[in-house]
Amino acid sequence: MIDEQTEKPRSSFWKELPILLGVAILVAVLVRAFVLQTFFIPSPSMENTLKIDDRVLVNKLVYDFRSPHRGEVIVFKAPTEWSGNPEGEDFIKRVIGVGGDHVVCCDHSGAQERLIINGKPIDEPFIYPGNKPADQDFDITVPDGRLWVMGDHREASGDSLEHWQQSGEDINEATIPEDQVVGRAFTIFWPVGRATWLTVPKQFDGIPNP
């Protein structure tokens, strides 16, 4: 027999439901604002790593504890000069050089041209088939606290190299500040058939510090 004094009224569930829904919505908003966020890919600039309409999950917390690393795929608030949108626009690119890095194009010593980072040529098998590492030679040093970023589809990417060219080789306009990075894209989750982790390519291992 149930003690009538301790039995919870059936109506209490309906009274608590709005509170539970409110808490759930608040948690979802906080997670989206500070921890994880989904983004869709609107352009071919990162093909074939990321294709148009792919959905990626972005870790927004990781760079509160460290700086971006070479080879990571990041989402960032593009400068107005990049997007043409004064209200801001999110871009997604791969980090090629971090603060202090010396990045040169290209290694002409062999049959395959390669970017050189701090004196080490790197292979980039993730580049879109048929693309060169860059469409012109360049020799830059990334300022401290900034990032040199490029799309994997080099011929279809509005990235650091394009803005290096358009700005008359202004390194500050060609790079993005670390504090404008939204987070690291770490997985494709949709469509299901393309689901995969976005790991750092092994070719970035062993690059010496500047």
C-alpha positions in Angstrom: 0.0 0.0 0.0 1.3 3.5 -0.9 1.5 6.1 1.8 -0.8 8.8 0.6 1.2 11.4 2.4 4.3 10.7 0.3 2.7 9.9 -3.1 3.6 12.6 -5.6 0.6 14.1 -7.3 0.2 13.0 -11.0 -0.1 16.7 -12.0 3.4 17.5 -10.8 4.9 16.0 -14.0 3.1 18.6 -16.1 4.1 21.4 -13.8 7.7 20.3 -14.0 7.7 19.7 -17.8 8.2 23.4 -18.7 11.1 23.6 -16.2 12.7 20.5 -17.7 12.3 21.8 -21.2 13.8 25.1 -20.2 16.8 23.4 -18.7 17.3 21.3 -21.8 17.1 24.3 -24.0 19.6 26.2 -21.8 22.1 23.3 -21.8 21.8 23.1 -25.7 22.4 26.9 -26.0 25.4 26.8 -23.7 26.9 23.8 -25.5 26.5 25.5 -28.8 27.9 28.7 -27.6 30.9 27.4 -25.7 31.7 23.7 -26.6 30.4 22.3 -29.9 28.8 23.6 -33.0 27.8 22.2 -36.3 28.7 23.9 -39.6 27.8 23.1 -43.2 30.2 23.4 -46.1 28.9 26.0 -48.7 31.8 26.0 -51.2 34.4 23.7 -52.9 37.4 25.4 -51.3 38.3 22.4 -49.1 37.5 19.6 -51.6 38.0 16.7 -51.6 38.5 16.7 -47.8 35.2 18.5 -47.4 32.5 18.6 -50.0 29.7 21.0 -50.6 26.8 20.4 -48.0 29.0 18.2 -45.7 28.2 18.8 -42.1 31.1 19.1 -39.7 31.3 19.2 -35.9 33.5 22.0 -34.4 35.2 21.9 -31.0 34.9 25.5 -29.8 36.7 24.9 -26.5 40.1 23.4 -27.5 41.7 26.7 -28.4 40.9 28.2 -25.0 43.7 25.9 -23.8 46.2 26.0 -26.7 46.9 27.6 -30.1 46.0 26.0 -33.4 48.5 23.5 -34.8 49.7 23.0 -38.4 47.5 20.7 -40.4 44.3 21.3 -38.4 41.1 22.3 -40.1 39.7 25.3 -38.5 36.6 27.6 -38.6 37.3 31.3 -38.2 35.6 34.7 -38.5 36.9 35.9 -41.9 38.2 39.5 -42.0 35.9 41.9 -43.9 38.5 42.1 -46.6 38.2 38.4 -47.2 34.4 38.0 -47.1 33.1 41.4 -48.1 30.6 41.1 -45.3 31.0 43.7 -42.5 28.8 41.6 -40.2 31.3 38.7 -40.4 31.3 35.3 -42.1 32.6 31.9 -41.0 35.3 30.4 -43.2 36.9 26.9 -43.0 40.5 26.3 -44.1 43.6 24.2 -43.1 46.3 25.7 -41.0 49.6 25.7 -42.9 51.7 28.1 -40.9 51.6 29.3 -37.3 53.2 32.3 -35.7 56.9 32.5 -36.6 56.8 29.9 -39.3 58.7 30.5 -42.5 56.6 29.2 -45.4 58.0 29.1 -49.0 56.7 27.9 -52.3 58.0 25.9 -53.7 60.6 23.1 -53.6 61.8 23.0 -57.2 64.5 20.4 -56.6 62.4 17.4 -57.7 59.6 16.5 -60.1 57.0 17.3 -57.5 56.7 20.9 -56.2 56.1 21.2 -52.5 55.6 23.8 -49.9 58.5 24.2 -47.5 57.8 25.0 -43.8 60.8 26.0 -41.7 63.1 24.3 -44.2 61.2 21.1 -44.5 59.4 20.2 -47.8 56.0 18.6 -47.2 53.9 16.3 -49.4 50.2 17.2 -49.4 48.2 14.3 -50.7 45.0 16.0 -49.4 45.3 18.7 -52.1 42.5 18.5 -54.8 43.7 16.3 -57.7 45.5 18.3 -60.4 46.1 21.3 -58.2 49.6 22.7 -57.5 50.5 23.6 -53.9 50.3 27.2 -55.0 49.8 29.2 -58.2 52.8 31.4 -57.6 56.0 31.4 -55.7 56.0 33.1 -52.3 58.3 33.5 -49.3 56.6 34.6 -46.0 57.1 34.6 -42.3 53.9 34.3 -40.3 53.6 37.0 -37.6 53.2 35.9 -34.0 49.6 35.3 -33.0 48.5 34.9 -36.6 47.9 32.0 -39.0 48.6 31.3 -42.7 45.6 29.2 -43.9 44.9 27.6 -47.2 42.1 25.5 -48.7 42.8 22.0 -49.9 41.3 22.9 -53.3 44.0 25.5 -53.9 42.5 26.7 -57.2 39.1 27.4 -55.7 40.0 28.9 -52.3 39.9 32.4 -51.1 42.7 32.0 -48.6 46.0 33.5 -47.3 47.7 33.2 -50.7 44.9 34.9 -52.6 44.9 37.8 -50.1 48.7 37.9 -50.1 48.5 38.6 -53.8 45.5 41.0 -53.7 46.9 43.1 -50.8 50.3 43.7 -52.5 52.0 41.1 -50.3 50.7 42.6 -47.0 51.3 39.7 -44.5 48.8 41.0 -42.0 46.0 41.0 -44.5 47.1 37.6 -45.7 46.9 36.0 -42.3 44.2 35.7 -39.6 44.5 36.5 -35.9 44.2 33.5 -33.6 41.6 35.2 -31.6 39.2 35.1 -34.6 39.3 31.3 -34.7 35.9 29.8 -33.7 37.2 26.2 -33.3 38.6 23.1 -34.8 36.6 21.0 -37.2 37.2 17.4 -36.0 34.7 15.2 -37.7 32.4 15.0 -40.7 29.1 13.6 -39.3 26.8 14.1 -42.4 26.1 12.6 -44.8 26.5 9.4 -42.9 28.4 7.8 -45.9 31.1 10.4 -45.6 31.4 10.3 -41.8 35.1 10.4 -40.8 37.5 12.0 -38.3 39.4 15.1 -39.6 42.8 14.2 -38.2 46.1 16.1 -38.8 47.9 14.5 -41.9 51.1 12.7 -40.9 53.0 14.8 -43.4 52.9 17.6 -40.8 54.8 15.5 -38.3 58.4 16.5 -37.7 58.2 20.0 -39.0 60.8 21.9 -36.9 59.8 24.9 -34.9 61.0 28.3 -36.3 
